[in-house]
């Protein structure tokens, strides 16, 4: 029996149901007919023209991304923006574009749990719980997590570990108290709004992707705020997508490709 695009989407939504996304979000099918037979999958964080070109070149008809291509209504589609051009290409080549965004952020085993695993946290729990919602296994659902390092580290050693784990030459941060750190709050992407929740949870550090200037000032002397980069903290979504798909479709591996779509470059 052939695999349909909808079968892959179902596998992803078993991990991260659309009902778990934030009210402002637009996760789910962005473009295309999900009833068509699947020819291949491109995994990415952001949908760009390069991502579409990769799918077209390979003859693949499903793109699974973390960030939705469409957040706001399109009043015209003339190819004047990269979003319009991506929609045109997707429609022209019968490519389905799908996004799992804040539903994957909020999911147990999603973005933030994966980040916590990468930095070696134990006793990991949800930081900002969505009330009235539980995963099928009874796990809490919500934004951000908090957990503990195996042993306390001085801030300098903690930062050195992050450099090695994420391959960053420089990482912006607010020093916090300067004391050894043990309890770490984590939120991929733009998670600085959780700084008070992190403080209330007793965290020594809030590790996220990006923050505003005043966010660093707000936590001065109270919380070490570390910003690794938006893309860098969400690159793990590709791993999560890949594992969810491979778990259900064991023989489909040769037809999955990953594209680095980070728009930010460093020199």
Secondary structure, DSSP 8 states (H G I E B T S, - for coil): ---BHHHHHHHHHHHS-GGGS-TT---EEEES-TTSB---EEEESS--HHHHHHHHHHT--EEEESS-S-SS--S--SS-SHHHHHHHHHHHTT-EEEE--HHHHHSTTSHHHHHHHHTT-EEEEEEEEEEEEE-TTS-EEEEEEEEEEEEEE-HHHHHHHHHHHHT-S--EEE-TT-S-EEEEEEESSS-GGGHHHHHHTT-SEEEES---HHHHHHTTTT-EEEE--HHHHHTHHHHHHHHHHHHH-GGGGGGEEE---------
